Amino acid sequence: MLAQATLPWIVLLPLAGALINGVTGRFTSKKVVTAVALGSVSLAFLFAGINFMELVTQKGAGVADARVEAELYEWFSLHIGQRAIPVRIAFVIDSLSGIMALVVTGIGLLIHIYSLGYMKEDPGFARFLTYLNLFTASMLILILGSSFPVLFVGWEGVGLCSYLLIGFWYKTPEYAAAGRKAFVVNRIGDFGVIFGMLALWVGTQSMEFQGINESVDMLTRPFMLGGVEVGSYATVAAFFLFLGCAGKSAQLPLYVWLPDAMAGPTPVSALIHAATMVTAGVYLCCRLSGVFVLSPTAMATVAVVGALTALLAASVALVQNQMKKILAYSTVSQLGFMFAAVGSGAFAAGFFHVFTHAFFKACLFLGAGAVMHAVHAHGDADVRKLGGMSKHLPTVRWTFLVSCLAIAGVPLFSGFFSKDEILLGALLGTHVHHMGWVTWFVFGSLVLAATMTAFYMFRLYFLTFSGDYRSAAANPEEEAEGGESSHDAHGYDPHPHRPEPAIAWPLRILGVGAVVVGYLGLPHALHLPNLWGDWLHATLASVGGHHGGGEAWIAMAAGTVAMAVGIGVAWQRYANGKGVPGADPEKGVARWMFDAWRIDAAYNRYVVGAMRQLGQFSAAVDRYFVDVILTRVPAGIVRMVGHVTSRAQSGLVYTYGALMVFGVFAVLVWFTSPHPSLEGVAEGNKVTWTARPGAGYEYRWDADGDGEYDGEWSRSQRSLTRTYGPEQFTSYAVHLIGPLKRENTLRIPIDGAKKIVPLSMLSGDWRNPEASTQRPPVIWVEKGTIVLRRNDASTPGLGGEEVTLTPGQRIVLGGVEARFIAQVKTKVEVRNGFGNLRSQTRSLWLKDMTPVKSHAFSNIEAKPLAQMGAHHE
């Protein structure tokens, strides 16, 4: 089959292009580099189209779950018990990944073509095209991988490529810092993807997406952590996966890297925002839609976070003055729309917006790049210095306009259809997941965000293209002061030049796409065929927007009103060069919005600042503790000892003789002194004491430690065995064994003094639930027995306020196992052949002694601890 044979090459061709240009690009001509980069992506697009047509053929033949799969080899195996789970290097094109493959290769190809004109003068041209090829290949691995490990390779690949491309002009410190920021923030999200992947593996015993989706019923069982249920496997996996998606697709609170991604060349911005990285999170949620729908809590969280992200980012875009920064916050906001749809159960609507957004957002970014290229703006273009571009750049103007109409949701343009589906999905969320007030919050937030979207996009359009060119009178010889966006401070080139064909033609194609692709998903309110929903029906767990009743008309009306209000206000304030913003706001809500609500500043202060302080502390530890205390101090001690001992090496015979006499005397003293080295081993109440043997040693014992020896000197009695009773016990204690096998020992004085059991030794539920006070238990010794006043401590199976216990007995005290133990003491005196004496006294706790029977608890040992209320891990 041609489709199956060409499927791996969709990934391998851009990968090969990156490898060839990466190795040989600096030594070959631009024509060869261009041919390799462009040819590899073109063939990948052709093969993606062939595979997509195979899906269309299968669908036409009545195959519900149409797919093309190509397995290359088995990568490794995972083992659960005796079962081995193979992980394959395999690629799959189905209804979901087929569309994404066309988007990535098709729009990626247009961006490659655009880059030929935009980057042709850059000295890093070959390196740039290498990174673009690698970025495309990584995204294709992500979307076509049949299993989670293969997807994760692509997931990390796009993260690496974003770092390389955002910091492409790495000699500028700000650009390099933006690349690092994107890399670090995405590592936080990757933590979530890894744990989500492991949760799904344990829950379904599969790493293949098909296997996971077929076994989702297994994910409804509870997930236990330390004996505590923290939700179902589906809920845990969904939350971890959403953490990863929030990092990759720039949702609160991990969106902060995406606005800074504007540091890269404009084609990079278009590729990241439209066709690759930021859509990966939405794709993963749709790929695992069967997991997400099992957790209403996770779905509601996704919807609320998406709505808040859409609202916050739109509010920030209202007051920005740089073209790419406005578009960057617009992307964050539109991604919020997509996640709000996913969280509302309208997976098809969210993915539809991914598709339409790819066209109009790529066109907008490339259009912004064409404006910057025409006026020689560096880094970004300030709209306060533009205007009148419709006269100088008519092609850019028309493509930019239709893209603004699409993103604003003007009827008959693509964004109208996809945004209408999202609003309908949000409105129907209550019917899907019974989310109650969440539905109305999400719907209202999205309508408000849609209003702001229409306003800030047409504010951008009017300030850029209408009126007169505000930099026409600027003196290009004036010295630039620089700014936060690295654009010239005194205006741009007064004579903008029209874009060359390599820049203009991708804009024209994307502009047409921004108009027509929306007709794949016609509004349900009109009762017309919805090709998009029918196409994805077999792949997604839930397809939103099937209701054609009053909700569909409400959603359409709300979206249309939001569009009209936003565009109308922008027209009134900014059309024909009116209302050009002045200086950046200095205070008030506008300043907070301009500063992106200072979330980035909060990160820098409380997260980055804390990490910096931790780094400084670690450096101080290394400098003073490791380098000084652990390194210099021991070295100094060794030098000092060496210096002192070297003084004995004086060369004087009488000094050496004195040292020899002292050494011989020390050795004689040691050899003529006995060494008892007493040790004891207990078996219940019986203890065997053993002393060290020696030449001519004689022993005598005080077994009970009362100060009187029990017999005469004997050479044969090197060991002594004695069974101890209460009258020989010298001390008492209670040994507590709590949760997680935590052990504590509390000494009990033998003089009758009362000892309070610290609450830290008892479990969290130590109290008697019927008691109104919080008095801990008290223990003391009375007439050779242990008395426990339990007060308010829970003692299952025991009655009375005070109970009498003897060593060896066990009870449950305040939720922990309490074992009462006793201590015994013995003394041995040793005499050697020289007549020298040495004695040694040792004490030993009897922890496993046989309990002494008590009239109150004669059968306590027979009770299993579980019946006494003991808590076990």
Disulfide bonds with the S-S distance in Angstrom:
none
